[in-house]
Amino acid sequence: MDPQVAAFKDNVDAWIKQIRREFSELSDLPAAVQENTDNIQHNYELIYELRDEIEELKQEINALKLIQIIALKNRQMEEAQRAMESVDKVKLT
């Protein structure tokens, strides 16, 4: 066999192997794309769930702040009332 024909045959064989390998990689691509799509969708679902949880926590924090404010005001009113009672006792004596 002529050396040029043999080299051409080897090159064609190499090209065919390369094309088959690249085609095989392309056939695997849709599965990878689908998996990535599913992962992205799952991540969005997690993000929305976390947003909802954060919103609930914000509301709970606001409720706790209001409870604290009310408790402080009640305590101040009780202290003011005790102070007034002490003043009244002093005036009576």
Contacts in CASP RR format, 6 or more apart in sequence:
PFRMAT RR
TARGET T0000
AUTHOR 0000-0000-0000
METHOD contacts of the structure
MODEL  1
MDPQVAAFKDNVDAWIKQIRREFSELSDLPAAVQENTDNIQHNYELIYEL
RDEIEELKQEINALKLIQIIALKNRQMEEAQRAMESVDKVKLT
END
